[in-house]
């Protein structure tokens, strides 16, 4: 068999050589093909017919391959997913920041035991807010926001630290065992107990009047909470209840409220999921984007559990706030007039004694003082979510290639597309429209 150099010149053998690389030609050197192993070549009838014994690439190496360009449907699904997540983020911001002015009014009404107006109806709160704004500006509605956010962040941090250094789970789901659920409750109880003195210090900053008190610093909540922890058995001030007297009631109410919200959230999630599936069956088309549906269900169930738990445990919250504020020498704005300040002077011996004295002197309605502010809070929360959902739906319809929802419902476009896939005729509404255009 002839050698590989037979019938070819050096120029022909150098066809695959990079013409832009002239360094070897300038130096007078050329490519030496004698170093190539001859065993890798096989010859056939023609001198140009040769093959290389290349190793076959296994198909497993292509499993991680992803296409560069995605389909329009996947782009639309990812867009809807991000938009639904943005609604959840807006709801979280509304719950912690935008709702704070209503929380301030609500807590001031709860702790003022000598008030003549209970502010259970939302309409009666607006005149008081107007007087506060004319006299002090907008700052009285946002006092204590920083300490409230720090306290909530501290609670999340304590739960995270305990879950990392202990076998207690931080989250629960449908596969959680009874043992894990009990450990989860222990984690919640310890976290609530650790953060409770700091929550009491944050409560003082939320209700105290700006014109009659010094404005607290950013980290004063940590100093006051630590001082309460150090004064475990002996109160730091006159009638202030010690920490050991606040922990049992605070932990019991917090755990019970959490359990109730978990149960309500689970029930509402199942009901809403069945409602969504039933609605899709009536339309005749099942949604491919289950992530968006799950996000909507989770958002709605969270709102339902939040509203029901806050309404049911409102009297207990009133009692806890009063015993936590006792002995702190706090001066608050008088919500009866909106133009004066009053001190908080109480002498409760504990949570049960606070309940008895409240019922005796103020009646059962005394436990619901400031309830109208909470109604305004949830009304504003729902309005913000509705508005954000409408804006996000408009954005998704603009970015989507499909027809808008109202147009699709009016012309029955979804049923038309399904009937076209099964080979049937188009819907009656579209046929009617096309017949109008075909008329002379």
Secondary structure, DSSP 4 states (H G I P E B T S, - for coil): ---TTTT--HHHHTTTS-TT--HHHHTT----GGGS-GGGEEE-SSTT-EEE-PPPPPGGGGTT---SSPPHHHHHHHHHHHHHHHHHHHHHHIIIIITHHHHHHHHHHHH-TT-S----SGGGHHHHHHHHHHHH-SGGGSTTHHHHHHHHHHHHHHHHHHHHHSS--S---TT--HHHHHHHHHHHHHHHHHHHHHHHHHHHHHHB-TTTSPPP-TTHHHHHHHHHHHSSSS-SSTTPPPHHHHHHHHHHHHHHHHHHHHHHHHHHHHHHHHHHHHHHHHHT---S-HHHHHHHHHHHHHHHHHHHHHHHTHHHHHHHHHHHHTTS--EEE-TTTSS-EEE------SHHHHHHHHHHHH-GGGGGTTHHHHHHHHHHHHHHHHHHHHHHHHHHHHHSSSPPHHHHHHHTHHHHHHHHHTT-PPPHHHHHHHHHHH--
